């Protein structure tokens, strides 16, 4: 059954509303031959505008909920048990280069647990959504993680640390361990969509370090509701606190983890 609850409808409507502005800006950005600074400024303006749209739409529908956003940080609401965790534009560098692979990420945390999630790619019009205990969907199609059991058949996604970010040497060791054992490693530039693709069975697994809660929160629920397994990249439970993640199906998860541990 793929009928959205009132809560999911609120989240989906907010995502689609913010997407209208991003789509418009993306179209203009693709046409603009701008200086580096100009383009970056343009994107941060698009980012801020999208977050403002999300903030207003979610606050109107659920007054009092706290809000943790990439641009404005934490805004405490009167309702301390609920927090929206929002990334208005995951895949900023793709957006900046007119690459049509980015997403709006919205998760709702209730008493520390992610209970609802939306990840939306405005360009493909794929809306991934999940509610705790009710399964994972893209638009109206039910999703399951891939059924592959062997590393040599698996395609994994990751993120490569970039200028001024992350642990380059550690990443290269992990990539060395993984890439010689799998059918392929992909780096698409949006952790939100990497996790949605794991939920959809397109990627067999995803690992990355040095991420923020708004990159991960929605995807955690998407993958677990699609029947996947999630830990951090060291195999422990705390994902949002450590900012690292390993998501895959139940069979591949221990195999990937074992190879990651060889790199440390």
N, C-alpha and C positions, 0 to 999 in steps of 0.2 A: 504494500500500500504506500503510495508516494504522495499522499496529500500532506501539505505542510501544516504544522500547528500555527496558532496565532503568533507565537514567539518567532518561529522561523520565517513567517511572512513579514514580520516587522524587519528582521535582519536582511532578508532578500530584497525587500523594497528599498531599504536604506542603501544597500550595495548598488542596486540598479540606478538609483538617483545619483549617487556619487560618480557612477560610471559614465553618465551622460557628459559631465564636465571633462572627465579624463579622455573620453573618446574624441571630444572636440579638440582638446589641447594636443592629443596625440596626432591627429590629422594635420594640425597647423605645424607641429614640431617636425613632422616628416617633410613638410615643404620648406621649412626654414633652413637657410644656411647661416647658422649663427656662430658667433665666437664661442669659445669654450665656456667662458663665464656667462655669457648670455643664455646659452642652452641650460646650464646648471641652474641659473636663477629661474628660468622658465619652469623647469621641473619642480623646483622647491615651491614655486607659487601654485602649481597644479596640485602638488602634494597637500599643501596647507588648505587649499580650497576644498579638496576631496575630504579631508579630515573634518573640516568645518561642517560640510554637508552631512557626513555620517554622525557627527556629534549632535547636531540639531535634530536629525531624524530620530536617533535612538533616544535622546533625552525627552523628546516630545512623546514618544510611544511608551517609555518606561521611566517616568520622572524619578529622580533620586538615586538611580544606579550610579556607581562609581565608573570612571572612564580612564583607561590606560591606553594612550595613543602614542605612536612614534613621534609625532610632532610636538604634542603639548604635555607629554609625561602623564603623571597620575593626577586626576581631579577627583577628590573624594566626594561621594554623594551622601545623602542622608541614610540610604540603605547600604549598610556596611557588608551585607552578605552577598551582594551582586556586583560584579565588575565586568564591563565591556572591555575586551582586549582587541585593539584595532590597529591594523596597518592599512592606511589609505592607498598605498601604492607599493607593493612588494615587487621588486624587479625594476627599481628606479633607473639603473644603468641601461637596461634594455629600452625602457621608455625614452630615455635621453637620446638613444641612437636609433629611434624609430623601429625597434625590433618588437613585433607584436606578441610579446610573451611577458605579461605582468598580471598582477591580480590585486583585488581588494580583499582583505582578510578581516573577518569579524568573528570573535568568539565570545561566549558568555560564560563567565566563571561564577559558580554558586558555591559559597563556603569552601573555596579552594579547589573545586572540581569543575572541569570544563563540561558544560551540559548541552551546549548548542554551538554550531559552527557553520559559517558560510565562507567559501572561497570562490571568488567570481573573476573570470577572465572576460573583460568586456569585449575584446576583439573577436573571440571565438563564440561568445555568448554561452559559455559553459558555466553553469552555476552549480558548484559542489556544495552539498549541505548534509548535515547530520544532527541528530538529537540523541542524547544518551539513551541507549537501550532500544532505539528505533531504527537502526540501520543507517547506511550511507547511500547517497544518491547523487547523480549528476542530472540536472533538469528533472525528468521524471523516471530516469532509469536507475534501477538498483545496482550498486557496485559491490564487487568482491575483490580482495587482493588476488594477485596471480597465484597459480597453483604449482609453479615450478619448484622442484626440490633440489636441483643440482646447481652449483655455482657456475659450471661451464655453460649453462643455458641462460644464465641470469644477466639482465641489463640493470646496472646500478646507476643512481644519480648521486652527485655530490656537489659541493661548492668549493671553489678554489680561493684561498685567501688572496686578497688583493692589496694594493698599496696601503701600507700603514695599518693593516688589519690582520689578525689571526696568526697562526703558528705555521709558517711556511715549511720549515724543515720537517715538522711532524706530519703535515699533510702529504708531503712528497713520499715519506716512508709508507704512509697508509695507502697511497695510490699505487706505490710499487707492489705492495702485498696484494692488493685487490685486482689490479689491471691484468696481471698475468694469469689470473684464475677465472675470469668471468668473460661473458660474450661481448661485453662493452661497458664503458663508463661514460656517462653523459654529464655535461655541466651546462644547464640551461639558464641559470641566472635568476631563479625565483624559488626560494625554499618553499613558499606557500604552494606553488604549482607542482613542485617535485613531490610533496606529500600527497597532494590531490591525485597525482599520477600513480603513486604507489597504491592509494585506495582504489583507483580505477583498474589496477592490474597492468598498467602500461610499463611502469618501472617495477622491478622485482624487489628493489630496496633503495634506501637513501640514507646516507650518513653525512653529517657536517658538524663542525664545532663553531664556537663563537657567534652564536645566533642570539637574537632577542626574543622575549616572550611573544611579541606580536607577530614574529615570523612563524612561530611554531604552534601557538595555542589552538588555532582552528584545525590545522593538519593532524594534531594529536588525536582529536576526536574522529576526524574523517577516517583515518587509518584504522583505529581500533574498532569503529563501528562497521568497517568493511572486513573485519576478521583478521586484521594484522596484529603484529606485536611491536611494541615501542619500548625502548629504554634510552638512556643516554649512550653516547658513543663508547663509554667504558662498561656498559652493561648494568648500570645502576638505575634505580627508579626515577630519580630527580632529573627531569628534562628541562622544565622551565627555569629552575634555579641555576643549572649548570650551563644552559645555552647550547648543549650538544645533544645530538640525536642519532639513533639508529632505528629505522623503521623498515619492516619487511614482513613477509609471511612467517608463520610459526616454524616452518622447516628450515628456511634459509637464515633466519635470525642468528642462531648459535654459530652457524658456519661463517657468516660475515664477521661476527664478533670475535671469533677465534683468530681470524686473519688480522683484524684491527689491533688485537692485543700483541701480535707478533711484531708490529711496527713500533711498539712502545718500549 
